[in-house]
Amino acid sequence: MTMLHSLEKIKDDSKRFFKFEGILPAFIGMRFHKSKPHELAEHDHFIKTYLSLAKEHQGVYRCSTQKLAFALNINPFDIPKILFSLQSRDDQQITYEVDQECFVLRILHIPSGGQTVELSNDMLAETQRIEKNMI
């Protein structure tokens, strides 16, 4: 990941293939307390979509952050904010937990076959630069 992060910082835009956006939880687990999940889903689009994707195990509904963001057509970084606001309501209907952090990368450009050698050379040069700094 360090090498990929260093490649991200290359100044030449033609060699930039992705942008590191940040870190998010890969999965979200949600528990429902005072109301049944499907009752809340009738009034809340977020919960309805979440339940359609989630699998229930011992009272915890677990869903992929990536699939949820795609289904809702929202930025994945908005999901933790939405969850926090749902949990912070006065009625305290839900609690949530997160696990398995993942890197969020935005693909800017997919390299063509002709760029493979050039990309490999750039990765080798960056690896050698990192190794020199480690000694």
N, CA, C and O atoms as a GROMACS GRO file, in nm:
protein
  540
    1MET      N    1   0.083  -0.119   0.000
    1MET     CA    2   0.000   0.000   0.000
    1MET      C    3   0.087   0.126   0.000
    1MET      O    4   0.051   0.226  -0.061
    2THR      N    5   0.201   0.121   0.067
    2THR     CA    6   0.290   0.237   0.070
    2THR      C    7   0.335   0.272  -0.071
    2THR      O    8   0.340   0.390  -0.108
    3MET      N    9   0.368   0.170  -0.150
    3MET     CA   10   0.413   0.193  -0.286
    3MET      C   11   0.298   0.252  -0.369
    3MET      O   12   0.320   0.345  -0.446
    4LEU      N   13   0.178   0.200  -0.354
    4LEU     CA   14   0.065   0.254  -0.428
    4LEU      C   15   0.036   0.398  -0.386
    4LEU      O   16   0.004   0.482  -0.469
    5HIS      N   17   0.048   0.424  -0.256
    5HIS     CA   18   0.025   0.560  -0.207
    5HIS      C   19   0.128   0.655  -0.266
    5HIS      O   20   0.096   0.769  -0.301
    6SER      N   21   0.252   0.609  -0.276
    6SER     CA   22   0.357   0.693  -0.335
    6SER      C   23   0.330   0.716  -0.483
    6SER      O   24   0.353   0.826  -0.533
    7LEU      N   25   0.283   0.614  -0.554
    7LEU     CA   26   0.249   0.631  -0.695
    7LEU      C   27   0.136   0.731  -0.712
    7LEU      O   28   0.130   0.803  -0.812
    8GLU      N   29   0.046   0.735  -0.616
    8GLU     CA   30  -0.065   0.830  -0.621
    8GLU      C   31  -0.014   0.973  -0.623
    8GLU      O   32  -0.079   1.061  -0.681
    9LYS      N   33   0.099   0.998  -0.562
    9LYS     CA   34   0.152   1.133  -0.549
    9LYS      C   35   0.234   1.178  -0.670
    9LYS      O   36   0.288   1.289  -0.671
   10ILE      N   37   0.244   1.093  -0.772
   10ILE     CA   38   0.319   1.130  -0.892
   10ILE      C   39   0.256   1.254  -0.954
   10ILE      O   40   0.134   1.263  -0.965
   11LYS      N   41   0.339   1.348  -0.994
   11LYS     CA   42   0.290   1.476  -1.046
   11LYS      C   43   0.231   1.463  -1.187
   11LYS      O   44   0.137   1.535  -1.222
   12ASP      N   45   0.286   1.372  -1.267
   12ASP     CA   46   0.241   1.355  -1.406
   12ASP      C   47   0.102   1.289  -1.406
   12ASP      O   48   0.089   1.172  -1.370
   13ASP      N   49  -0.001   1.365  -1.446
   13ASP     CA   50  -0.139   1.314  -1.443
   13ASP      C   51  -0.160   1.192  -1.532
   13ASP      O   52  -0.248   1.111  -1.505
   14SER      N   53  -0.080   1.178  -1.638
   14SER     CA   54  -0.098   1.062  -1.726
   14SER      C   55  -0.056   0.932  -1.658
   14SER      O   56  -0.094   0.824  -1.703
   15LYS      N   57   0.021   0.940  -1.548
   15LYS     CA   58   0.065   0.821  -1.477
   15LYS      C   59  -0.016   0.795  -1.351
   15LYS      O   60   0.006   0.696  -1.282
   16ARG      N   61  -0.111   0.883  -1.321
   16ARG     CA   62  -0.194   0.866  -1.202
   16ARG      C   63  -0.313   0.779  -1.238
   16ARG      O   64  -0.394   0.816  -1.324
   17PHE      N   65  -0.325   0.664  -1.173
   17PHE     CA   66  -0.432   0.571  -1.206
   17PHE      C   67  -0.543   0.572  -1.101
   17PHE      O   68  -0.656   0.532  -1.130
   18PHE      N   69  -0.511   0.619  -0.981
   18PHE     CA   70  -0.612   0.621  -0.877
   18PHE      C   71  -0.582   0.730  -0.778
   18PHE      O   72  -0.472   0.788  -0.777
   19LYS      N   73  -0.679   0.759  -0.694
   19LYS     CA   74  -0.662   0.856  -0.587
   19LYS      C   75  -0.709   0.791  -0.458
   19LYS      O   76  -0.816   0.731  -0.453
   20PHE      N   77  -0.629   0.803  -0.354
   20PHE     CA   78  -0.665   0.749  -0.223
   20PHE      C   79  -0.765   0.845  -0.158
   20PHE      O   80  -0.732   0.960  -0.133
   21GLU      N   81  -0.887   0.796  -0.132
   21GLU     CA   82  -0.993   0.881  -0.076
   21GLU      C   83  -0.994   0.879   0.077
   21GLU      O   84  -1.020   0.981   0.140
   22GLY      N   85  -0.965   0.763   0.136
   22GLY     CA   86  -0.968   0.751   0.281
   22GLY      C   87  -0.993   0.608   0.325
   22GLY      O   88  -0.981   0.514   0.246
   23ILE      N   89  -1.029   0.593   0.453
   23ILE     CA   90  -1.054   0.462   0.511
   23ILE      C   91  -1.195   0.459   0.566
   23ILE      O   92  -1.240   0.553   0.632
   24LEU      N   93  -1.265   0.350   0.539
   24LEU     CA   94  -1.402   0.330   0.588
   24LEU      C   95  -1.416   0.186   0.638
   24LEU      O   96  -1.337   0.099   0.601
   25PRO      N   97  -1.515   0.162   0.722
   25PRO     CA   98  -1.541   0.023   0.761
   25PRO      C   99  -1.596  -0.054   0.641
   25PRO      O  100  -1.676  -0.002   0.564
   26ALA      N  101  -1.553  -0.179   0.626
   26ALA     CA  102  -1.602  -0.262   0.516
   26ALA      C  103  -1.744  -0.309   0.541
   26ALA      O  104  -1.822  -0.324   0.448
   27PHE      N  105  -1.777  -0.333   0.669
   27PHE     CA  106  -1.910  -0.385   0.704
   27PHE      C  107  -1.969  -0.308   0.821
   27PHE      O  108  -1.898  -0.253   0.905
   28ILE      N  109  -2.102  -0.305   0.822
   28ILE     CA  110  -2.176  -0.239   0.929
   28ILE      C  111  -2.272  -0.341   0.988
   28ILE      O  112  -2.341  -0.412   0.915
   29GLY      N  113  -2.275  -0.349   1.120
   29GLY     CA  114  -2.373  -0.432   1.190
   29GLY      C  115  -2.470  -0.341   1.264
   29GLY      O  116  -2.429  -0.248   1.332
   30MET      N  117  -2.599  -0.368   1.251
   30MET     CA  118  -2.699  -0.283   1.314
   30MET      C  119  -2.794  -0.368   1.398
   30MET      O  120  -2.842  -0.474   1.355
   31ARG      N  121  -2.821  -0.320   1.520
   31ARG     CA  122  -2.919  -0.383   1.610
   31ARG      C  123  -3.038  -0.290   1.626
   31ARG      O  124  -3.022  -0.168   1.635
   32PHE      N  125  -3.156  -0.349   1.630
   32PHE     CA  126  -3.278  -0.272   1.650
   32PHE      C  127  -3.333  -0.305   1.788
   32PHE      O  128  -3.337  -0.422   1.827
   33HIS      N  129  -3.373  -0.202   1.863
   33HIS     CA  130  -3.409  -0.222   2.003
   33HIS      C  131  -3.558  -0.212   2.032
   33HIS      O  132  -3.620  -0.313   2.064
   34LYS      N  133  -3.616  -0.096   2.023
   34LYS     CA  134  -3.753  -0.076   2.069
   34LYS      C  135  -3.859  -0.110   1.964
   34LYS      O  136  -3.973  -0.138   1.999
   35SER      N  137  -3.823  -0.108   1.839
   35SER     CA  138  -3.917  -0.137   1.731
   35SER      C  139  -3.863  -0.249   1.644
   35SER      O  140  -3.742  -0.276   1.643
   36LYS      N  141  -3.952  -0.313   1.572
   36LYS     CA  142  -3.910  -0.415   1.477
   36LYS      C  143  -3.848  -0.346   1.356
   36LYS      O  144  -3.894  -0.239   1.316
   37PRO      N  145  -3.745  -0.406   1.297
   37PRO     CA  146  -3.676  -0.341   1.184
   37PRO      C  147  -3.769  -0.302   1.070
   37PRO      O  148  -3.756  -0.194   1.013
   38HIS      N  149  -3.863  -0.389   1.038
   38HIS     CA  150  -3.950  -0.361   0.923
   38HIS      C  151  -4.048  -0.248   0.952
   38HIS      O  152  -4.097  -0.183   0.859
   39GLU      N  153  -4.079  -0.224   1.078
   39GLU     CA  154  -4.163  -0.108   1.114
   39GLU      C  155  -4.087   0.022   1.087
   39GLU      O  156  -4.144   0.118   1.034
   40LEU      N  157  -3.960   0.025   1.125
   40LEU     CA  158  -3.878   0.144   1.100
   40LEU      C  159  -3.855   0.165   0.950
   40LEU      O  160  -3.847   0.278   0.902
   41ALA      N  161  -3.843   0.054   0.876
   41ALA     CA  162  -3.817   0.062   0.733
   41ALA      C  163  -3.932   0.126   0.657
   41ALA      O  164  -3.912   0.182   0.549
   42GLU      N  165  -4.053   0.117   0.711
   42GLU     CA  166  -4.169   0.178   0.644
   42GLU      C  167  -4.155   0.330   0.636
   42GLU      O  168  -4.210   0.393   0.545
   43HIS      N  169  -4.082   0.389   0.731
   43HIS     CA  170  -4.072   0.535   0.739
   43HIS      C  171  -3.934   0.588   0.703
   43HIS      O  172  -3.916   0.710   0.693
   44ASP      N  173  -3.836   0.501   0.683
   44ASP     CA  174  -3.699   0.545   0.660
   44ASP      C  175  -3.639   0.471   0.541
   44ASP      O  176  -3.620   0.349   0.545
   45HIS      N  177  -3.610   0.545   0.434
   45HIS     CA  178  -3.555   0.485   0.312
   45HIS      C  179  -3.419   0.420   0.336
   45HIS      O  180  -3.390   0.314   0.282
   46PHE      N  181  -3.336   0.484   0.419
   46PHE     CA  182  -3.203   0.429   0.449
   46PHE      C  183  -3.216   0.290   0.513
   46PHE      O  184  -3.149   0.196   0.471
   47ILE      N  185  -3.301   0.279   0.614
   47ILE     CA  186  -3.318   0.150   0.683
   47ILE      C  187  -3.380   0.047   0.590
   47ILE      O  188  -3.343  -0.070   0.594
   48LYS      N  189  -3.474   0.088   0.508
   48LYS     CA  190  -3.537  -0.004   0.414
   48LYS      C  191  -3.433  -0.063   0.319
   48LYS      O  192  -3.431  -0.184   0.297
   49THR      N  193  -3.348   0.022   0.264
   49THR     CA  194  -3.243  -0.024   0.173
   49THR      C  195  -3.142  -0.112   0.247
   49THR      O  196  -3.099  -0.215   0.196
   50TYR      N  197  -3.106  -0.069   0.368
   50TYR     CA  198  -3.012  -0.147   0.449
   50TYR      C  199  -3.065  -0.288   0.472
   50TYR      O  200  -2.992  -0.386   0.453
   51LEU      N  201  -3.189  -0.300   0.512
   51LEU     CA  202  -3.248  -0.431   0.541
   51LEU      C  203  -3.258  -0.519   0.417
   51LEU      O  204  -3.248  -0.641   0.426
   52SER      N  205  -3.277  -0.456   0.301
   52SER     CA  206  -3.285  -0.535   0.177
   52SER      C  207  -3.151  -0.600   0.142
   52SER      O  208  -3.147  -0.701   0.072
   53LEU      N  209  -3.041  -0.541   0.190
   53LEU     CA  210  -2.907  -0.592   0.160
   53LEU      C  211  -2.847  -0.675   0.274
   53LEU      O  212  -2.760  -0.758   0.251
   54ALA      N  213  -2.894  -0.651   0.396
   54ALA     CA  214  -2.831  -0.710   0.514
   54ALA      C  215  -2.872  -0.855   0.537
   54ALA      O  216  -2.979  -0.900   0.495
   55LYS      N  217  -2.784  -0.926   0.605
   55LYS     CA  218  -2.813  -1.062   0.650
   55LYS      C  219  -2.820  -1.057   0.802
   55LYS      O  220  -2.734  -0.996   0.867
   56GLU      N  221  -2.922  -1.121   0.858
   56GLU     CA  222  -2.942  -1.119   1.003
   56GLU      C  223  -2.879  -1.243   1.067
   56GLU      O  224  -2.895  -1.355   1.018
   57HIS      N  225  -2.807  -1.221   1.176
   57HIS     CA  226  -2.749  -1.330   1.255
   57HIS      C  227  -2.752  -1.289   1.401
   57HIS      O  228  -2.686  -1.193   1.441
   58GLN      N  229  -2.828  -1.361   1.481
   58GLN     CA  230  -2.842  -1.337   1.626
   58GLN      C  231  -2.879  -1.192   1.656
   58GLN      O  232  -2.824  -1.130   1.747
   59GLY      N  233  -2.973  -1.140   1.581
   59GLY     CA  234  -3.024  -1.006   1.607
   59GLY      C  235  -2.942  -0.892   1.549
   59GLY      O  236  -2.980  -0.776   1.564
   60VAL      N  237  -2.832  -0.924   1.484
   60VAL     CA  238  -2.749  -0.820   1.421
   60VAL      C  239  -2.765  -0.831   1.270
   60VAL      O  240  -2.744  -0.938   1.211
   61TYR      N  241  -2.803  -0.720   1.208
   61TYR     CA  242  -2.817  -0.714   1.062
   61TYR      C  243  -2.686  -0.658   1.008
   61TYR      O  244  -2.648  -0.546   1.042
   62ARG      N  245  -2.617  -0.736   0.924
   62ARG     CA  246  -2.484  -0.700   0.876
   62ARG      C  247  -2.488  -0.675   0.726
   62ARG      O  248  -2.547  -0.752   0.650
   63CYS      N  249  -2.422  -0.566   0.684
   63CYS     CA  250  -2.426  -0.525   0.544
   63CYS      C  251  -2.292  -0.465   0.502
   63CYS      O  252  -2.220  -0.407   0.584
   64SER      N  253  -2.259  -0.479   0.376
   64SER     CA  254  -2.139  -0.419   0.318
   64SER      C  255  -2.159  -0.269   0.298
   64SER      O  256  -2.261  -0.227   0.243
   65THR      N  257  -2.065  -0.190   0.341
   65THR     CA  258  -2.071  -0.044   0.323
   65THR      C  259  -2.074  -0.009   0.174
   65THR      O  260  -2.150   0.078   0.132
   66GLN      N  261  -1.993  -0.077   0.097
   66GLN     CA  262  -1.984  -0.050  -0.046
   66GLN      C  263  -2.117  -0.078  -0.115
   66GLN      O  264  -2.164   0.004  -0.195
   67LYS      N  265  -2.179  -0.191  -0.086
   67LYS     CA  266  -2.306  -0.224  -0.151
   67LYS      C  267  -2.417  -0.128  -0.108
   67LYS      O  268  -2.502  -0.091  -0.189
   68LEU      N  269  -2.414  -0.087   0.018
   68LEU     CA  270  -2.515   0.006   0.068
   68LEU      C  271  -2.502   0.142  -0.001
   68LEU      O  272  -2.602   0.201  -0.043
   69ALA      N  273  -2.380   0.192  -0.013
   69ALA     CA  274  -2.358   0.321  -0.079
   69ALA      C  275  -2.402   0.315  -0.225
   69ALA      O  276  -2.461   0.409  -0.278
   70PHE      N  277  -2.372   0.204  -0.290
   70PHE     CA  278  -2.411   0.188  -0.431
   70PHE      C  279  -2.564   0.184  -0.444
   70PHE      O  280  -2.621   0.249  -0.532
   71ALA      N  281  -2.629   0.108  -0.357
   71ALA     CA  282  -2.775   0.095  -0.363
   71ALA      C  283  -2.845   0.228  -0.334
   71ALA      O  284  -2.949   0.258  -0.393
   72LEU      N  285  -2.788   0.308  -0.244
   72LEU     CA  286  -2.847   0.437  -0.210
   72LEU      C  287  -2.804   0.550  -0.303
   72LEU      O  288  -2.858   0.660  -0.300
   73ASN      N  289  -2.703   0.519  -0.387
   73ASN     CA  290  -2.646   0.617  -0.479
   73ASN      C  291  -2.594   0.740  -0.402
   73ASN      O  292  -2.623   0.855  -0.438
   74ILE      N  293  -2.516   0.713  -0.297
   74ILE     CA  294  -2.457   0.819  -0.216
   74ILE      C  295  -2.308   0.796  -0.202
   74ILE      O  296  -2.258   0.686  -0.230
   75ASN      N  297  -2.237   0.897  -0.158
   75ASN     CA  298  -2.096   0.886  -0.127
   75ASN      C  299  -2.080   0.793  -0.007
   75ASN      O  300  -2.148   0.813   0.094
   76PRO      N  301  -1.992   0.694  -0.012
   76PRO     CA  302  -1.977   0.602   0.101
   76PRO      C  303  -1.937   0.671   0.232
   76PRO      O  304  -1.961   0.618   0.340
   77PHE      N  305  -1.876   0.790   0.222
   77PHE     CA  306  -1.836   0.862   0.342
   77PHE      C  307  -1.955   0.925   0.414
   77PHE      O  308  -1.942   0.972   0.527
   78ASP      N  309  -2.071   0.927   0.349
   78ASP     CA  310  -2.193   0.978   0.414
   78ASP      C  311  -2.258   0.873   0.505
   78ASP      O  312  -2.335   0.908   0.595
   79ILE      N  313  -2.228   0.747   0.484
   79ILE     CA  314  -2.293   0.640   0.560
   79ILE      C  315  -2.264   0.650   0.710
   79ILE      O  316  -2.359   0.641   0.788
   80PRO      N  317  -2.139   0.667   0.755
   80PRO     CA  318  -2.117   0.681   0.899
   80PRO      C  319  -2.193   0.799   0.960
   80PRO      O  320  -2.239   0.792   1.074
   81LYS      N  321  -2.206   0.908   0.885
   81LYS     CA  322  -2.280   1.025   0.934
   81LYS      C  323  -2.428   0.991   0.952
   81LYS      O  324  -2.489   1.028   1.052
   82ILE      N  325  -2.483   0.920   0.855
   82ILE     CA  326  -2.624   0.881   0.863
   82ILE      C  327  -2.646   0.787   0.981
   82ILE      O  328  -2.743   0.802   1.056
   83LEU      N  329  -2.556   0.691   0.997
   83LEU     CA  330  -2.569   0.596   1.109
   83LEU      C  331  -2.561   0.667   1.244
   83LEU      O  332  -2.637   0.636   1.336
   84PHE      N  333  -2.469   0.761   1.254
   84PHE     CA  334  -2.454   0.835   1.379
   84PHE      C  335  -2.581   0.914   1.410
   84PHE      O  336  -2.625   0.919   1.525
   85SER      N  337  -2.640   0.976   1.307
   85SER     CA  338  -2.763   1.053   1.332
   85SER      C  339  -2.879   0.962   1.369
   85SER      O  340  -2.962   0.998   1.452
   86LEU      N  341  -2.886   0.843   1.309
   86LEU     CA  342  -2.991   0.747   1.347
   86LEU      C  343  -2.975   0.701   1.491
   86LEU      O  344  -3.073   0.689   1.565
   87GLN      N  345  -2.851   0.675   1.530
   87GLN     CA  346  -2.825   0.628   1.666
   87GLN      C  347  -2.846   0.738   1.769
   87GLN      O  348  -2.882   0.710   1.883
   88SER      N  349  -2.825   0.862   1.730
   88SER     CA  350  -2.832   0.975   1.824
   88SER      C  351  -2.974   1.028   1.845
   88SER      O  352  -2.993   1.120   1.925
   89ARG      N  353  -3.071   0.974   1.776
   89ARG     CA  354  -3.209   1.019   1.795
   89ARG      C  355  -3.252   0.995   1.940
   89ARG      O  356  -3.196   0.910   2.010
   90ASP      N  357  -3.350   1.071   1.981
   90ASP     CA  358  -3.399   1.060   2.118
   90ASP      C  359  -3.460   0.923   2.148
   90ASP      O  360  -3.452   0.876   2.262
   91ASP      N  361  -3.520   0.861   2.049
   91ASP     CA  362  -3.588   0.733   2.075
   91ASP      C  363  -3.492   0.614   2.084
   91ASP      O  364  -3.532   0.506   2.128
   92GLN      N  365  -3.367   0.632   2.043
   92GLN     CA  366  -3.261   0.529   2.054
   92GLN      C  367  -3.310   0.393   2.005
   92GLN      O  368  -3.306   0.294   2.077
   93GLN      N  369  -3.355   0.390   1.881
   93GLN     CA  370  -3.408   0.268   1.820
   93GLN      C  371  -3.298   0.171   1.775
   93GLN      O  372  -3.318   0.050   1.774
   94ILE      N  373  -3.181   0.225   1.740
   94ILE     CA  374  -3.076   0.139   1.686
   94ILE      C  375  -2.941   0.167   1.752
   94ILE      O  376  -2.917   0.273   1.808
   95THR      N  377  -2.855   0.068   1.742
   95THR     CA  378  -2.711   0.085   1.767
   95THR      C  379  -2.641   0.020   1.649
   95THR      O  380  -2.696  -0.069   1.584
   96TYR      N  381  -2.520   0.063   1.623
   96TYR     CA  382  -2.446   0.002   1.512
   96TYR      C  383  -2.302  -0.021   1.552
   96TYR      O  384  -2.251   0.041   1.645
   97GLU      N  385  -2.240  -0.112   1.480
   97GLU     CA  386  -2.098  -0.142   1.501
   97GLU      C  387  -2.035  -0.156   1.363
   97GLU      O  388  -2.102  -0.190   1.266
   98VAL      N  389  -1.907  -0.130   1.356
   98VAL     CA  390  -1.835  -0.138   1.229
   98VAL      C  391  -1.715  -0.230   1.247
   98VAL      O  392  -1.663  -0.246   1.358
   99ASP      N  393  -1.671  -0.290   1.135
   99ASP     CA  394  -1.552  -0.374   1.143
   99ASP      C  395  -1.482  -0.380   1.008
   99ASP      O  396  -1.535  -0.336   0.906
  100GLN      N  397  -1.363  -0.434   1.010
  100GLN     CA  398  -1.279  -0.455   0.893
  100GLN      C  399  -1.262  -0.328   0.810
  100GLN      O  400  -1.331  -0.310   0.709
  101GLU      N  401  -1.173  -0.242   0.852
  101GLU     CA  402  -1.148  -0.120   0.776
  101GLU      C  403  -1.097  -0.153   0.636
  101GLU      O  404  -1.027  -0.252   0.616
  102CYS      N  405  -1.133  -0.068   0.540
  102CYS     CA  406  -1.087  -0.087   0.403
  102CYS      C  407  -1.045   0.049   0.345
  102CYS      O  408  -1.091   0.154   0.390
  103PHE      N  409  -0.959   0.043   0.246
  103PHE     CA  410  -0.914   0.163   0.177
  103PHE      C  411  -1.013   0.195   0.066
  103PHE      O  412  -1.060   0.106  -0.005
  104VAL      N  413  -1.044   0.322   0.051
  104VAL     CA  414  -1.132   0.366  -0.057
  104VAL      C  415  -1.044   0.434  -0.160
  104VAL      O  416  -0.981   0.537  -0.134
  105LEU      N  417  -1.040   0.375  -0.279
  105LEU     CA  418  -0.960   0.428  -0.389
  105LEU      C  419  -1.054   0.469  -0.502
  105LEU      O  420  -1.147   0.396  -0.536
  106ARG      N  421  -1.029   0.584  -0.559
  106ARG     CA  422  -1.107   0.629  -0.676
  106ARG      C  423  -1.022   0.601  -0.799
  106ARG      O  424  -0.911   0.653  -0.811
  107ILE      N  425  -1.074   0.520  -0.890
  107ILE     CA  426  -1.004   0.488  -1.013
  107ILE      C  427  -1.016   0.608  -1.107
  107ILE      O  428  -1.126   0.649  -1.143
  108LEU      N  429  -0.901   0.663  -1.144
  108LEU     CA  430  -0.899   0.778  -1.234
  108LEU      C  431  -0.879   0.735  -1.379
  108LEU      O  432  -0.929   0.798  -1.472
  109HIS      N  433  -0.804   0.626  -1.394
  109HIS     CA  434  -0.762   0.588  -1.528
  109HIS      C  435  -0.714   0.444  -1.521
  109HIS      O  436  -0.637   0.409  -1.432
  110ILE      N  437  -0.759   0.362  -1.613
  110ILE     CA  438  -0.715   0.222  -1.617
  110ILE      C  439  -0.600   0.213  -1.716
  110ILE      O  440  -0.616   0.251  -1.833
  111PRO      N  441  -0.484   0.162  -1.671
  111PRO     CA  442  -0.368   0.158  -1.761
  111PRO      C  443  -0.392   0.064  -1.879
  111PRO      O  444  -0.456  -0.041  -1.864
  112SER      N  445  -0.342   0.102  -1.994
  112SER     CA  446  -0.350   0.015  -2.111
  112SER      C  447  -0.234  -0.084  -2.107
  112SER      O  448  -0.141  -0.068  -2.028
  113GLY      N  449  -0.241  -0.184  -2.191
  113GLY     CA  450  -0.134  -0.284  -2.195
  113GLY      C  451   0.002  -0.223  -2.225
  113GLY      O  452   0.104  -0.271  -2.176
  114GLY      N  453   0.004  -0.116  -2.306
  114GLY     CA  454   0.130  -0.051  -2.342
  114GLY      C  455   0.194   0.023  -2.226
  114GLY      O  456   0.313   0.051  -2.230
  115GLN      N  457   0.116   0.055  -2.124
  115GLN     CA  458   0.170   0.129  -2.009
  115GLN      C  459   0.223   0.036  -1.900
  115GLN      O  460   0.278   0.084  -1.800
  116THR      N  461   0.209  -0.093  -1.917
  116THR     CA  462   0.247  -0.187  -1.811
  116THR      C  463   0.395  -0.179  -1.778
  116THR      O  464   0.432  -0.175  -1.660
  117VAL      N  465   0.480  -0.176  -1.880
  117VAL     CA  466   0.625  -0.170  -1.856
  117VAL      C  467   0.661  -0.039  -1.788
  117VAL      O  468   0.739  -0.037  -1.693
  118GLU      N  469   0.605   0.070  -1.837
  118GLU     CA  470   0.634   0.201  -1.778
  118GLU      C  471   0.588   0.206  -1.632
  118GLU      O  472   0.658   0.258  -1.545
  119LEU      N  473   0.469   0.151  -1.606
  119LEU     CA  474   0.417   0.147  -1.469
  119LEU      C  475   0.506   0.061  -1.380
  119LEU      O  476   0.534   0.098  -1.266
  120SER      N  477   0.551  -0.053  -1.431
  120SER     CA  478   0.641  -0.140  -1.354
  120SER      C  479   0.771  -0.069  -1.321
  120SER      O  480   0.822  -0.081  -1.210
  121ASN      N  481   0.824   0.006  -1.416
  121ASN     CA  482   0.948   0.080  -1.392
  121ASN      C  483   0.926   0.188  -1.286
  121ASN      O  484   1.010   0.207  -1.198
  122ASP      N  485   0.813   0.258  -1.293
  122ASP     CA  486   0.782   0.360  -1.192
  122ASP      C  487   0.768   0.296  -1.053
  122ASP      O  488   0.816   0.351  -0.954
  123MET      N  489   0.704   0.179  -1.048
  123MET     CA  490   0.688   0.110  -0.918
  123MET      C  491   0.823   0.065  -0.864
  123MET      O  492   0.849   0.076  -0.744
  124LEU      N  493   0.911   0.015  -0.951
  124LEU     CA  494   1.044  -0.026  -0.909
  124LEU      C  495   1.123   0.094  -0.857
  124LEU      O  496   1.188   0.085  -0.753
  125ALA      N  497   1.118   0.206  -0.929
  125ALA     CA  498   1.191   0.326  -0.885
  125ALA      C  499   1.138   0.374  -0.750
  125ALA      O  500   1.216   0.414  -0.664
  126GLU      N  501   1.007   0.372  -0.732
  126GLU     CA  502   0.949   0.416  -0.605
  126GLU      C  503   0.985   0.321  -0.492
  126GLU      O  504   1.011   0.365  -0.380
  127THR      N  505   0.986   0.191  -0.520
  127THR     CA  506   1.025   0.093  -0.418
  127THR      C  507   1.170   0.114  -0.376
  127THR      O  508   1.201   0.109  -0.257
  128GLN      N  509   1.257   0.138  -0.471
  128GLN     CA  510   1.398   0.163  -0.440
  128GLN      C  511   1.414   0.292  -0.358
  128GLN      O  512   1.497   0.297  -0.267
  129ARG      N  513   1.336   0.395  -0.390
  129ARG     CA  514   1.342   0.519  -0.312
  129ARG      C  515   1.298   0.494  -0.168
  129ARG      O  516   1.360   0.545  -0.075
  130ILE      N  517   1.193   0.416  -0.150
  130ILE     CA  518   1.144   0.385  -0.014
  130ILE      C  519   1.249   0.304   0.062
  130ILE      O  520   1.273   0.329   0.180
  131GLU      N  521   1.311   0.207  -0.005
  131GLU     CA  522   1.415   0.125   0.060
  131GLU      C  523   1.532   0.210   0.104
  131GLU      O  524   1.587   0.188   0.212
  132LYS      N  525   1.574   0.308   0.024
  132LYS     CA  526   1.684   0.395   0.062
  132LYS      C  527   1.650   0.475   0.188
  132LYS      O  528   1.736   0.497   0.274
  133ASN      N  529   1.526   0.518   0.198
  133ASN     CA  530   1.485   0.595   0.315
  133ASN      C  531   1.472   0.509   0.441
  133ASN      O  532   1.474   0.561   0.552
  134MET      N  533   1.459   0.380   0.425
  134MET     CA  534   1.444   0.291   0.540
  134MET      C  535   1.579   0.259   0.606
  134MET      O  536   1.583   0.224   0.724
  135ILE      N  537   1.687   0.271   0.531
  135ILE     CA  538   1.819   0.234   0.585
  135ILE      C  539   1.874   0.342   0.670
  135ILE      O  540   1.984   0.328   0.724
   0.00000   0.00000   0.00000
